[in-house]
Structures are given as structure tokens and as C-alpha cells.
Amino acid sequence: MRGLMVYGSSGIGKTKIAKRIESLYSTQYVADIGFARTPIILLQASPAPDERLFYQHILVSIGAPNQLLLPPAIILD
């Protein structure tokens, strides 16, 4: 499956189904290449569209360094 977006009214079980699928396909460390393989990324979008926040949620879910998520003025060399 390349991608799946689930949407609908509040309280109909979207999150419950998504968490069940996520538990079936957990992150696996691949020693040959030294990386973790994350087949499922579970995100909950905010009601107001915000592209920066969307990509920040993706980075957090794959374990990207937190420093990448700070505003440029706060990043220390």
C-alpha cells in the first residue's frame, strides 16, 4: 500500500483502526544498512491546514533530530 488517508466524523473509530494497523507493522531496525524501517506513520492533522506543522509531525514520527524542528533563529551551531 503506497498511502492511505482516513477521514470522517469524530468518534467513529478512525484512530482505533489506525493504531491497530500500526501495531501490526512496527518499526524494524535493519542492521545491514544501519537504519530503522518505519512502514507506518500515524499522524493526526490539525483542523487548520499547516504544511510546516504537517512535515514536522512526519519528522518527529520517524525520529528525526529535534534540532531540525526548531525555528532557524534558535538552532545553535
mmCIF file of the N, C-alpha and C atoms, coordinates in Angstrom:
data_MODEL
# 
_entry.id   MODEL 
# 
loop_
_atom_site.group_PDB 
_atom_site.id 
_atom_site.type_symbol 
_atom_site.label_atom_id 
_atom_site.label_alt_id 
_atom_site.label_comp_id 
_atom_site.label_asym_id 
_atom_site.label_entity_id 
_atom_site.label_seq_id 
_atom_site.pdbx_PDB_ins_code 
_atom_site.Cartn_x 
_atom_site.Cartn_y 
_atom_site.Cartn_z 
_atom_site.occupancy 
_atom_site.B_iso_or_equiv 
_atom_site.pdbx_formal_charge 
_atom_site.auth_seq_id 
_atom_site.auth_comp_id 
_atom_site.auth_asym_id 
_atom_site.auth_atom_id 
_atom_site.pdbx_PDB_model_num 
ATOM 1   N N  . MET A 1 1  ? 0.847   -1.163 0.000  1.00 0.00 ? 1  MET A N  1 
ATOM 2   C CA . MET A 1 1  ? 0.000   0.000  0.000  1.00 0.00 ? 1  MET A CA 1 
ATOM 3   C C  . MET A 1 1  ? 0.899   1.235  0.000  1.00 0.00 ? 1  MET A C  1 
ATOM 4   N N  . ARG A 1 2  ? 0.730   2.110  -0.945 1.00 0.00 ? 2  ARG A N  1 
ATOM 5   C CA . ARG A 1 2  ? 1.566   3.306  -1.047 1.00 0.00 ? 2  ARG A CA 1 
ATOM 6   C C  . ARG A 1 2  ? 1.160   4.379  -0.057 1.00 0.00 ? 2  ARG A C  1 
ATOM 7   N N  . GLY A 1 3  ? -0.094  4.607  0.129  1.00 0.00 ? 3  GLY A N  1 
ATOM 8   C CA . GLY A 1 3  ? -0.544  5.632  1.050  1.00 0.00 ? 3  GLY A CA 1 
ATOM 9   C C  . GLY A 1 3  ? -2.037  5.513  1.276  1.00 0.00 ? 3  GLY A C  1 
ATOM 10  N N  . LEU A 1 4  ? -2.451  5.948  2.426  1.00 0.00 ? 4  LEU A N  1 
ATOM 11  C CA . LEU A 1 4  ? -3.860  5.874  2.773  1.00 0.00 ? 4  LEU A CA 1 
ATOM 12  C C  . LEU A 1 4  ? -4.181  7.038  3.690  1.00 0.00 ? 4  LEU A C  1 
ATOM 13  N N  . MET A 1 5  ? -5.219  7.776  3.342  1.00 0.00 ? 5  MET A N  1 
ATOM 14  C CA . MET A 1 5  ? -5.694  8.845  4.207  1.00 0.00 ? 5  MET A CA 1 
ATOM 15  C C  . MET A 1 5  ? -7.092  8.470  4.660  1.00 0.00 ? 5  MET A C  1 
ATOM 16  N N  . VAL A 1 6  ? -7.299  8.522  5.950  1.00 0.00 ? 6  VAL A N  1 
ATOM 17  C CA . VAL A 1 6  ? -8.602  8.192  6.515  1.00 0.00 ? 6  VAL A CA 1 
ATOM 18  C C  . VAL A 1 6  ? -9.179  9.466  7.122  1.00 0.00 ? 6  VAL A C  1 
ATOM 19  N N  . TYR A 1 7  ? -10.399 9.772  6.775  1.00 0.00 ? 7  TYR A N  1 
ATOM 20  C CA . TYR A 1 7  ? -11.050 10.943 7.357  1.00 0.00 ? 7  TYR A CA 1 
ATOM 21  C C  . TYR A 1 7  ? -12.516 10.638 7.608  1.00 0.00 ? 7  TYR A C  1 
ATOM 22  N N  . GLY A 1 8  ? -13.104 11.382 8.483  1.00 0.00 ? 8  GLY A N  1 
ATOM 23  C CA . GLY A 1 8  ? -14.509 11.185 8.793  1.00 0.00 ? 8  GLY A CA 1 
ATOM 24  C C  . GLY A 1 8  ? -14.880 11.932 10.057 1.00 0.00 ? 8  GLY A C  1 
ATOM 25  N N  . SER A 1 9  ? -16.108 11.783 10.438 1.00 0.00 ? 9  SER A N  1 
ATOM 26  C CA . SER A 1 9  ? -16.629 12.456 11.628 1.00 0.00 ? 9  SER A CA 1 
ATOM 27  C C  . SER A 1 9  ? -15.909 11.976 12.886 1.00 0.00 ? 9  SER A C  1 
ATOM 28  N N  . SER A 1 10 ? -15.981 12.780 13.906 1.00 0.00 ? 10 SER A N  1 
ATOM 29  C CA . SER A 1 10 ? -15.370 12.456 15.187 1.00 0.00 ? 10 SER A CA 1 
ATOM 30  C C  . SER A 1 10 ? -16.089 11.276 15.851 1.00 0.00 ? 10 SER A C  1 
ATOM 31  N N  . GLY A 1 11 ? -15.288 10.396 16.468 1.00 0.00 ? 11 GLY A N  1 
ATOM 32  C CA . GLY A 1 11 ? -15.856 9.317  17.271 1.00 0.00 ? 11 GLY A CA 1 
ATOM 33  C C  . GLY A 1 11 ? -16.328 8.088  16.522 1.00 0.00 ? 11 GLY A C  1 
ATOM 34  N N  . ILE A 1 12 ? -15.853 7.884  15.281 1.00 0.00 ? 12 ILE A N  1 
ATOM 35  C CA . ILE A 1 12 ? -16.308 6.698  14.536 1.00 0.00 ? 12 ILE A CA 1 
ATOM 36  C C  . ILE A 1 12 ? -15.278 5.583  14.476 1.00 0.00 ? 12 ILE A C  1 
ATOM 37  N N  . GLY A 1 13 ? -14.115 5.768  15.132 1.00 0.00 ? 13 GLY A N  1 
ATOM 38  C CA . GLY A 1 13 ? -13.129 4.698  15.226 1.00 0.00 ? 13 GLY A CA 1 
ATOM 39  C C  . GLY A 1 13 ? -11.944 4.803  14.297 1.00 0.00 ? 13 GLY A C  1 
ATOM 40  N N  . LYS A 1 14 ? -11.710 5.958  13.690 1.00 0.00 ? 14 LYS A N  1 
ATOM 41  C CA . LYS A 1 14 ? -10.579 6.125  12.773 1.00 0.00 ? 14 LYS A CA 1 
ATOM 42  C C  . LYS A 1 14 ? -9.251  5.860  13.470 1.00 0.00 ? 14 LYS A C  1 
ATOM 43  N N  . THR A 1 15 ? -9.050  6.482  14.622 1.00 0.00 ? 15 THR A N  1 
ATOM 44  C CA . THR A 1 15 ? -7.794  6.332  15.362 1.00 0.00 ? 15 THR A CA 1 
ATOM 45  C C  . THR A 1 15 ? -7.608  4.902  15.845 1.00 0.00 ? 15 THR A C  1 
ATOM 46  N N  . LYS A 1 16 ? -8.650  4.270  16.309 1.00 0.00 ? 16 LYS A N  1 
ATOM 47  C CA . LYS A 1 16 ? -8.569  2.892  16.792 1.00 0.00 ? 16 LYS A CA 1 
ATOM 48  C C  . LYS A 1 16 ? -8.111  1.946  15.675 1.00 0.00 ? 16 LYS A C  1 
ATOM 49  N N  . ILE A 1 17 ? -8.681  2.093  14.496 1.00 0.00 ? 17 ILE A N  1 
ATOM 50  C CA . ILE A 1 17 ? -8.285  1.261  13.349 1.00 0.00 ? 17 ILE A CA 1 
ATOM 51  C C  . ILE A 1 17 ? -6.840  1.551  12.954 1.00 0.00 ? 17 ILE A C  1 
ATOM 52  N N  . ALA A 1 18 ? -6.480  2.843  12.894 1.00 0.00 ? 18 ALA A N  1 
ATOM 53  C CA . ALA A 1 18 ? -5.120  3.217  12.502 1.00 0.00 ? 18 ALA A CA 1 
ATOM 54  C C  . ALA A 1 18 ? -4.083  2.677  13.485 1.00 0.00 ? 18 ALA A C  1 
ATOM 55  N N  . LYS A 1 19 ? -4.363  2.752  14.778 1.00 0.00 ? 19 LYS A N  1 
ATOM 56  C CA . LYS A 1 19 ? -3.419  2.238  15.781 1.00 0.00 ? 19 LYS A CA 1 
ATOM 57  C C  . LYS A 1 19 ? -3.293  0.724  15.698 1.00 0.00 ? 19 LYS A C  1 
ATOM 58  N N  . ARG A 1 20 ? -4.360  0.047  15.364 1.00 0.00 ? 20 ARG A N  1 
ATOM 59  C CA . ARG A 1 20 ? -4.300  -1.411 15.197 1.00 0.00 ? 20 ARG A CA 1 
ATOM 60  C C  . ARG A 1 20 ? -3.402  -1.770 14.010 1.00 0.00 ? 20 ARG A C  1 
ATOM 61  N N  . ILE A 1 21 ? -3.581  -1.079 12.899 1.00 0.00 ? 21 ILE A N  1 
ATOM 62  C CA . ILE A 1 21 ? -2.741  -1.320 11.723 1.00 0.00 ? 21 ILE A CA 1 
ATOM 63  C C  . ILE A 1 21 ? -1.287  -0.997 12.045 1.00 0.00 ? 21 ILE A C  1 
ATOM 64  N N  . GLU A 1 22 ? -1.058  0.106  12.755 1.00 0.00 ? 22 GLU A N  1 
ATOM 65  C CA . GLU A 1 22 ? 0.302   0.489  13.136 1.00 0.00 ? 22 GLU A CA 1 
ATOM 66  C C  . GLU A 1 22 ? 0.955   -0.581 14.005 1.00 0.00 ? 22 GLU A C  1 
ATOM 67  N N  . SER A 1 23 ? 0.186   -1.214 14.892 1.00 0.00 ? 23 SER A N  1 
ATOM 68  C CA . SER A 1 23 ? 0.748   -2.256 15.764 1.00 0.00 ? 23 SER A CA 1 
ATOM 69  C C  . SER A 1 23 ? 1.132   -3.508 14.978 1.00 0.00 ? 23 SER A C  1 
ATOM 70  N N  . LEU A 1 24 ? 0.481   -3.737 13.857 1.00 0.00 ? 24 LEU A N  1 
ATOM 71  C CA . LEU A 1 24 ? 0.797   -4.908 13.033 1.00 0.00 ? 24 LEU A CA 1 
ATOM 72  C C  . LEU A 1 24 ? 2.078   -4.720 12.223 1.00 0.00 ? 24 LEU A C  1 
ATOM 73  N N  . TYR A 1 25 ? 2.434   -3.477 11.952 1.00 0.00 ? 25 TYR A N  1 
ATOM 74  C CA . TYR A 1 25 ? 3.607   -3.168 11.124 1.00 0.00 ? 25 TYR A CA 1 
ATOM 75  C C  . TYR A 1 25 ? 4.540   -2.236 11.888 1.00 0.00 ? 25 TYR A C  1 
ATOM 76  N N  . SER A 1 26 ? 5.197   -2.754 12.896 1.00 0.00 ? 26 SER A N  1 
ATOM 77  C CA . SER A 1 26 ? 6.046   -1.927 13.748 1.00 0.00 ? 26 SER A CA 1 
ATOM 78  C C  . SER A 1 26 ? 7.373   -1.581 13.072 1.00 0.00 ? 26 SER A C  1 
ATOM 79  N N  . THR A 1 27 ? 8.043   -0.579 13.622 1.00 0.00 ? 27 THR A N  1 
ATOM 80  C CA . THR A 1 27 ? 9.347   -0.158 13.130 1.00 0.00 ? 27 THR A CA 1 
ATOM 81  C C  . THR A 1 27 ? 10.363  -1.272 13.359 1.00 0.00 ? 27 THR A C  1 
ATOM 82  N N  . GLN A 1 28 ? 11.205  -1.514 12.360 1.00 0.00 ? 28 GLN A N  1 
ATOM 83  C CA . GLN A 1 28 ? 12.222  -2.560 12.455 1.00 0.00 ? 28 GLN A CA 1 
ATOM 84  C C  . GLN A 1 28 ? 13.586  -1.970 12.121 1.00 0.00 ? 28 GLN A C  1 
ATOM 85  N N  . TYR A 1 29 ? 14.576  -2.305 12.935 1.00 0.00 ? 29 TYR A N  1 
ATOM 86  C CA . TYR A 1 29 ? 15.943  -1.869 12.665 1.00 0.00 ? 29 TYR A CA 1 
ATOM 87  C C  . TYR A 1 29 ? 16.578  -2.830 11.676 1.00 0.00 ? 29 TYR A C  1 
ATOM 88  N N  . VAL A 1 30 ? 17.132  -2.290 10.591 1.00 0.00 ? 30 VAL A N  1 
ATOM 89  C CA . VAL A 1 30 ? 17.789  -3.101 9.569  1.00 0.00 ? 30 VAL A CA 1 
ATOM 90  C C  . VAL A 1 30 ? 19.293  -2.948 9.761  1.00 0.00 ? 30 VAL A C  1 
ATOM 91  N N  . ALA A 1 31 ? 19.911  -3.952 10.365 1.00 0.00 ? 31 ALA A N  1 
ATOM 92  C CA . ALA A 1 31 ? 21.332  -3.882 10.728 1.00 0.00 ? 31 ALA A CA 1 
ATOM 93  C C  . ALA A 1 31 ? 22.235  -3.759 9.507  1.00 0.00 ? 31 ALA A C  1 
ATOM 94  N N  . ASP A 1 32 ? 21.861  -4.368 8.376  1.00 0.00 ? 32 ASP A N  1 
ATOM 95  C CA . ASP A 1 32 ? 22.702  -4.326 7.166  1.00 0.00 ? 32 ASP A CA 1 
ATOM 96  C C  . ASP A 1 32 ? 23.009  -2.899 6.720  1.00 0.00 ? 32 ASP A C  1 
ATOM 97  N N  . ILE A 1 33 ? 22.018  -2.039 6.815  1.00 0.00 ? 33 ILE A N  1 
ATOM 98  C CA . ILE A 1 33 ? 22.198  -0.662 6.360  1.00 0.00 ? 33 ILE A CA 1 
ATOM 99  C C  . ILE A 1 33 ? 22.265  0.339  7.513  1.00 0.00 ? 33 ILE A C  1 
ATOM 100 N N  . GLY A 1 34 ? 21.978  -0.106 8.726  1.00 0.00 ? 34 GLY A N  1 
ATOM 101 C CA . GLY A 1 34 ? 22.077  0.753  9.895  1.00 0.00 ? 34 GLY A CA 1 
ATOM 102 C C  . GLY A 1 34 ? 20.945  1.754  10.059 1.00 0.00 ? 34 GLY A C  1 
ATOM 103 N N  . PHE A 1 35 ? 19.796  1.434  9.520  1.00 0.00 ? 35 PHE A N  1 
ATOM 104 C CA . PHE A 1 35 ? 18.650  2.331  9.606  1.00 0.00 ? 35 PHE A CA 1 
ATOM 105 C C  . PHE A 1 35 ? 17.427  1.597  10.117 1.00 0.00 ? 35 PHE A C  1 
ATOM 106 N N  . ALA A 1 36 ? 16.501  2.368  10.653 1.00 0.00 ? 36 ALA A N  1 
ATOM 107 C CA . ALA A 1 36 ? 15.214  1.805  11.060 1.00 0.00 ? 36 ALA A CA 1 
ATOM 108 C C  . ALA A 1 36 ? 14.229  1.948  9.898  1.00 0.00 ? 36 ALA A C  1 
ATOM 109 N N  . ARG A 1 37 ? 13.468  0.911  9.660  1.00 0.00 ? 37 ARG A N  1 
ATOM 110 C CA . ARG A 1 37 ? 12.438  0.919  8.614  1.00 0.00 ? 37 ARG A CA 1 
ATOM 111 C C  . ARG A 1 37 ? 11.098  1.131  9.308  1.00 0.00 ? 37 ARG A C  1 
ATOM 112 N N  . THR A 1 38 ? 10.405  2.193  8.946  1.00 0.00 ? 38 THR A N  1 
ATOM 113 C CA . THR A 1 38 ? 9.122   2.531  9.554  1.00 0.00 ? 38 THR A CA 1 
ATOM 114 C C  . THR A 1 38 ? 8.047   2.455  8.478  1.00 0.00 ? 38 THR A C  1 
ATOM 115 N N  . PRO A 1 39 ? 7.347   1.326  8.381  1.00 0.00 ? 39 PRO A N  1 
ATOM 116 C CA . PRO A 1 39 ? 6.366   1.165  7.306  1.00 0.00 ? 39 PRO A CA 1 
ATOM 117 C C  . PRO A 1 39 ? 5.089   1.972  7.492  1.00 0.00 ? 39 PRO A C  1 
ATOM 118 N N  . ILE A 1 40 ? 4.759   2.335  8.725  1.00 0.00 ? 40 ILE A N  1 
ATOM 119 C CA . ILE A 1 40 ? 3.530   3.069  9.002  1.00 0.00 ? 40 ILE A CA 1 
ATOM 120 C C  . ILE A 1 40 ? 3.872   4.335  9.777  1.00 0.00 ? 40 ILE A C  1 
ATOM 121 N N  . ILE A 1 41 ? 3.367   5.460  9.310  1.00 0.00 ? 41 ILE A N  1 
ATOM 122 C CA . ILE A 1 41 ? 3.494   6.718  10.033 1.00 0.00 ? 41 ILE A CA 1 
ATOM 123 C C  . ILE A 1 41 ? 2.076   7.180  10.333 1.00 0.00 ? 41 ILE A C  1 
ATOM 124 N N  . LEU A 1 42 ? 1.753   7.264  11.605 1.00 0.00 ? 42 LEU A N  1 
ATOM 125 C CA . LEU A 1 42 ? 0.410   7.644  12.030 1.00 0.00 ? 42 LEU A CA 1 
ATOM 126 C C  . LEU A 1 42 ? 0.423   9.102  12.470 1.00 0.00 ? 42 LEU A C  1 
ATOM 127 N N  . LEU A 1 43 ? -0.332  9.937  11.756 1.00 0.00 ? 43 LEU A N  1 
ATOM 128 C CA . LEU A 1 43 ? -0.412  11.363 12.055 1.00 0.00 ? 43 LEU A CA 1 
ATOM 129 C C  . LEU A 1 43 ? -1.867  11.767 12.213 1.00 0.00 ? 43 LEU A C  1 
ATOM 130 N N  . GLN A 1 44 ? -2.098  12.729 13.071 1.00 0.00 ? 44 GLN A N  1 
ATOM 131 C CA . GLN A 1 44 ? -3.417  13.333 13.161 1.00 0.00 ? 44 GLN A CA 1 
ATOM 132 C C  . GLN A 1 44 ? -3.257  14.789 12.759 1.00 0.00 ? 44 GLN A C  1 
ATOM 133 N N  . ALA A 1 45 ? -3.942  15.167 11.700 1.00 0.00 ? 45 ALA A N  1 
ATOM 134 C CA . ALA A 1 45 ? -3.836  16.524 11.173 1.00 0.00 ? 45 ALA A CA 1 
ATOM 135 C C  . ALA A 1 45 ? -4.672  17.491 12.000 1.00 0.00 ? 45 ALA A C  1 
ATOM 136 N N  . SER A 1 46 ? -4.172  18.714 12.088 1.00 0.00 ? 46 SER A N  1 
ATOM 137 C CA . SER A 1 46 ? -4.931  19.743 12.785 1.00 0.00 ? 46 SER A CA 1 
ATOM 138 C C  . SER A 1 46 ? -6.070  20.218 11.889 1.00 0.00 ? 46 SER A C  1 
ATOM 139 N N  . PRO A 1 47 ? -7.110  20.776 12.472 1.00 0.00 ? 47 PRO A N  1 
ATOM 140 C CA . PRO A 1 47 ? -8.244  21.241 11.667 1.00 0.00 ? 47 PRO A CA 1 
ATOM 141 C C  . PRO A 1 47 ? -7.863  22.332 10.662 1.00 0.00 ? 47 PRO A C  1 
ATOM 142 N N  . ALA A 1 48 ? -6.913  23.200 11.041 1.00 0.00 ? 48 ALA A N  1 
ATOM 143 C CA . ALA A 1 48 ? -6.456  24.248 10.130 1.00 0.00 ? 48 ALA A CA 1 
ATOM 144 C C  . ALA A 1 48 ? -5.245  23.744 9.354  1.00 0.00 ? 48 ALA A C  1 
ATOM 145 N N  . PRO A 1 49 ? -5.242  23.858 8.030  1.00 0.00 ? 49 PRO A N  1 
ATOM 146 C CA . PRO A 1 49 ? -4.096  23.372 7.241  1.00 0.00 ? 49 PRO A CA 1 
ATOM 147 C C  . PRO A 1 49 ? -2.821  24.134 7.583  1.00 0.00 ? 49 PRO A C  1 
ATOM 148 N N  . ASP A 1 50 ? -1.751  23.397 7.822  1.00 0.00 ? 50 ASP A N  1 
ATOM 149 C CA . ASP A 1 50 ? -0.464  23.985 8.150  1.00 0.00 ? 50 ASP A CA 1 
ATOM 150 C C  . ASP A 1 50 ? 0.612   23.040 7.637  1.00 0.00 ? 50 ASP A C  1 
ATOM 151 N N  . GLU A 1 51 ? 1.170   23.355 6.479  1.00 0.00 ? 51 GLU A N  1 
ATOM 152 C CA . GLU A 1 51 ? 2.133   22.467 5.824  1.00 0.00 ? 51 GLU A CA 1 
ATOM 153 C C  . GLU A 1 51 ? 3.384   22.247 6.673  1.00 0.00 ? 51 GLU A C  1 
ATOM 154 N N  . ARG A 1 52 ? 3.894   23.299 7.298  1.00 0.00 ? 52 ARG A N  1 
ATOM 155 C CA . ARG A 1 52 ? 5.103   23.172 8.127  1.00 0.00 ? 52 ARG A CA 1 
ATOM 156 C C  . ARG A 1 52 ? 4.862   22.219 9.295  1.00 0.00 ? 52 ARG A C  1 
ATOM 157 N N  . LEU A 1 53 ? 3.730   22.381 9.965  1.00 0.00 ? 53 LEU A N  1 
ATOM 158 C CA . LEU A 1 53 ? 3.394   21.514 11.086 1.00 0.00 ? 53 LEU A CA 1 
ATOM 159 C C  . LEU A 1 53 ? 3.225   20.062 10.631 1.00 0.00 ? 53 LEU A C  1 
ATOM 160 N N  . PHE A 1 54 ? 2.624   19.865 9.470  1.00 0.00 ? 54 PHE A N  1 
ATOM 161 C CA . PHE A 1 54 ? 2.442   18.522 8.914  1.00 0.00 ? 54 PHE A CA 1 
ATOM 162 C C  . PHE A 1 54 ? 3.796   17.827 8.738  1.00 0.00 ? 54 PHE A C  1 
ATOM 163 N N  . TYR A 1 55 ? 4.752   18.510 8.117  1.00 0.00 ? 55 TYR A N  1 
ATOM 164 C CA . TYR A 1 55 ? 6.064   17.904 7.906  1.00 0.00 ? 55 TYR A CA 1 
ATOM 165 C C  . TYR A 1 55 ? 6.835   17.735 9.214  1.00 0.00 ? 55 TYR A C  1 
ATOM 166 N N  . GLN A 1 56 ? 6.628   18.631 10.173 1.00 0.00 ? 56 GLN A N  1 
ATOM 167 C CA . GLN A 1 56 ? 7.261   18.455 11.480 1.00 0.00 ? 56 GLN A CA 1 
ATOM 168 C C  . GLN A 1 56 ? 6.744   17.189 12.158 1.00 0.00 ? 56 GLN A C  1 
ATOM 169 N N  . HIS A 1 57 ? 5.456   16.922 12.054 1.00 0.00 ? 57 HIS A N  1 
ATOM 170 C CA . HIS A 1 57 ? 4.899   15.688 12.625 1.00 0.00 ? 57 HIS A CA 1 
ATOM 171 C C  . HIS A 1 57 ? 5.517   14.452 11.967 1.00 0.00 ? 57 HIS A C  1 
ATOM 172 N N  . ILE A 1 58 ? 5.721   14.500 10.666 1.00 0.00 ? 58 ILE A N  1 
ATOM 173 C CA . ILE A 1 58 ? 6.365   13.377 9.964  1.00 0.00 ? 58 ILE A CA 1 
ATOM 174 C C  . ILE A 1 58 ? 7.783   13.175 10.488 1.00 0.00 ? 58 ILE A C  1 
ATOM 175 N N  . LEU A 1 59 ? 8.556   14.265 10.610 1.00 0.00 ? 59 LEU A N  1 
ATOM 176 C CA . LEU A 1 59 ? 9.934   14.156 11.097 1.00 0.00 ? 59 LEU A CA 1 
ATOM 177 C C  . LEU A 1 59 ? 9.997   13.588 12.508 1.00 0.00 ? 59 LEU A C  1 
ATOM 178 N N  . VAL A 1 60 ? 9.102   14.029 13.370 1.00 0.00 ? 60 VAL A N  1 
ATOM 179 C CA . VAL A 1 60 ? 9.068   13.505 14.741 1.00 0.00 ? 60 VAL A CA 1 
ATOM 180 C C  . VAL A 1 60 ? 8.738   12.018 14.729 1.00 0.00 ? 60 VAL A C  1 
ATOM 181 N N  . SER A 1 61 ? 7.781   11.617 13.902 1.00 0.00 ? 61 SER A N  1 
ATOM 182 C CA . SER A 1 61 ? 7.355   10.213 13.895 1.00 0.00 ? 61 SER A CA 1 
ATOM 183 C C  . SER A 1 61 ? 8.429   9.262  13.368 1.00 0.00 ? 61 SER A C  1 
ATOM 184 N N  . ILE A 1 62 ? 9.362   9.766  12.557 1.00 0.00 ? 62 ILE A N  1 
ATOM 185 C CA . ILE A 1 62 ? 10.442  8.900  12.067 1.00 0.00 ? 62 ILE A CA 1 
ATOM 186 C C  . ILE A 1 62 ? 11.718  9.055  12.886 1.00 0.00 ? 62 ILE A C  1 
ATOM 187 N N  . GLY A 1 63 ? 11.652  9.871  13.949 1.00 0.00 ? 63 GLY A N  1 
ATOM 188 C CA . GLY A 1 63 ? 12.797  10.005 14.844 1.00 0.00 ? 63 GLY A CA 1 
ATOM 189 C C  . GLY A 1 63 ? 13.871  10.953 14.369 1.00 0.00 ? 63 GLY A C  1 
ATOM 190 N N  . ALA A 1 64 ? 13.508  11.945 13.561 1.00 0.00 ? 64 ALA A N  1 
ATOM 191 C CA . ALA A 1 64 ? 14.488  12.931 13.096 1.00 0.00 ? 64 ALA A CA 1 
ATOM 192 C C  . ALA A 1 64 ? 15.001  13.744 14.285 1.00 0.00 ? 64 ALA A C  1 
ATOM 193 N N  . PRO A 1 65 ? 16.232  14.230 14.211 1.00 0.00 ? 65 PRO A N  1 
ATOM 194 C CA . PRO A 1 65 ? 16.770  15.034 15.318 1.00 0.00 ? 65 PRO A CA 1 
ATOM 195 C C  . PRO A 1 65 ? 15.880  16.240 15.599 1.00 0.00 ? 65 PRO A C  1 
ATOM 196 N N  . ASN A 1 66 ? 15.654  16.514 16.876 1.00 0.00 ? 66 ASN A N  1 
ATOM 197 C CA . ASN A 1 66 ? 14.775  17.619 17.265 1.00 0.00 ? 66 ASN A CA 1 
ATOM 198 C C  . ASN A 1 66 ? 15.275  18.971 16.794 1.00 0.00 ? 66 ASN A C  1 
ATOM 199 N N  . GLN A 1 67 ? 16.571  19.121 16.646 1.00 0.00 ? 67 GLN A N  1 
ATOM 200 C CA . GLN A 1 67 ? 17.133  20.410 16.253 1.00 0.00 ? 67 GLN A CA 1 
ATOM 201 C C  . GLN A 1 67 ? 16.589  20.853 14.888 1.00 0.00 ? 67 GLN A C  1 
ATOM 202 N N  . LEU A 1 68 ? 16.265  19.899 14.023 1.00 0.00 ? 68 LEU A N  1 
ATOM 203 C CA . LEU A 1 68 ? 15.720  20.245 12.712 1.00 0.00 ? 68 LEU A CA 1 
ATOM 204 C C  . LEU A 1 68 ? 14.347  20.893 12.831 1.00 0.00 ? 68 LEU A C  1 
ATOM 205 N N  . LEU A 1 69 ? 13.666  20.684 13.929 1.00 0.00 ? 69 LEU A N  1 
ATOM 206 C CA . LEU A 1 69 ? 12.306  21.167 14.074 1.00 0.00 ? 69 LEU A CA 1 
ATOM 207 C C  . LEU A 1 69 ? 12.230  22.562 14.680 1.00 0.00 ? 69 LEU A C  1 
ATOM 208 N N  . LEU A 1 70 ? 13.351  23.083 15.160 1.00 0.00 ? 70 LEU A N  1 
ATOM 209 C CA . LEU A 1 70 ? 13.350  24.403 15.773 1.00 0.00 ? 70 LEU A CA 1 
ATOM 210 C C  . LEU A 1 70 ? 13.362  25.487 14.691 1.00 0.00 ? 70 LEU A C  1 
ATOM 211 N N  . PRO A 1 71 ? 12.800  26.651 14.986 1.00 0.00 ? 71 PRO A N  1 
ATOM 212 C CA . PRO A 1 71 ? 12.901  27.766 14.036 1.00 0.00 ? 71 PRO A CA 1 
ATOM 213 C C  . PRO A 1 71 ? 14.367  28.104 13.788 1.00 0.00 ? 71 PRO A C  1 
ATOM 214 N N  . PRO A 1 72 ? 14.742  28.543 12.593 1.00 0.00 ? 72 PRO A N  1 
ATOM 215 C CA . PRO A 1 72 ? 16.159  28.802 12.257 1.00 0.00 ? 72 PRO A CA 1 
ATOM 216 C C  . PRO A 1 72 ? 16.884  29.710 13.240 1.00 0.00 ? 72 PRO A C  1 
ATOM 217 N N  . ALA A 1 73 ? 16.196  30.664 13.854 1.00 0.00 ? 73 ALA A N  1 
ATOM 218 C CA . ALA A 1 73 ? 16.851  31.595 14.782 1.00 0.00 ? 73 ALA A CA 1 
ATOM 219 C C  . ALA A 1 73 ? 17.300  30.910 16.062 1.00 0.00 ? 73 ALA A C  1 
ATOM 220 N N  . ILE A 1 74 ? 16.736  29.769 16.383 1.00 0.00 ? 74 ILE A N  1 
ATOM 221 C CA . ILE A 1 74 ? 17.040  29.093 17.653 1.00 0.00 ? 74 ILE A CA 1 
ATOM 222 C C  . ILE A 1 74 ? 18.111  28.011 17.480 1.00 0.00 ? 74 ILE A C  1 
ATOM 223 N N  . ILE A 1 75 ? 18.340  27.543 16.278 1.00 0.00 ? 75 ILE A N  1 
ATOM 224 C CA . ILE A 1 75 ? 19.320  26.472 16.043 1.00 0.00 ? 75 ILE A CA 1 
ATOM 225 C C  . ILE A 1 75 ? 20.717  26.983 16.391 1.00 0.00 ? 75 ILE A C  1 
ATOM 226 N N  . LEU A 1 76 ? 21.408  26.201 17.208 1.00 0.00 ? 76 LEU A N  1 
ATOM 227 C CA . LEU A 1 76 ? 22.756  26.556 17.633 1.00 0.00 ? 76 LEU A CA 1 
ATOM 228 C C  . LEU A 1 76 ? 23.778  25.744 16.854 1.00 0.00 ? 76 LEU A C  1 
ATOM 229 N N  . ASP A 1 77 ? 24.885  26.378 16.489 1.00 0.00 ? 77 ASP A N  1 
ATOM 230 C CA . ASP A 1 77 ? 25.952  25.671 15.756 1.00 0.00 ? 77 ASP A CA 1 
ATOM 231 C C  . ASP A 1 77 ? 26.817  24.878 16.699 1.00 0.00 ? 77 ASP A C  1 
# 
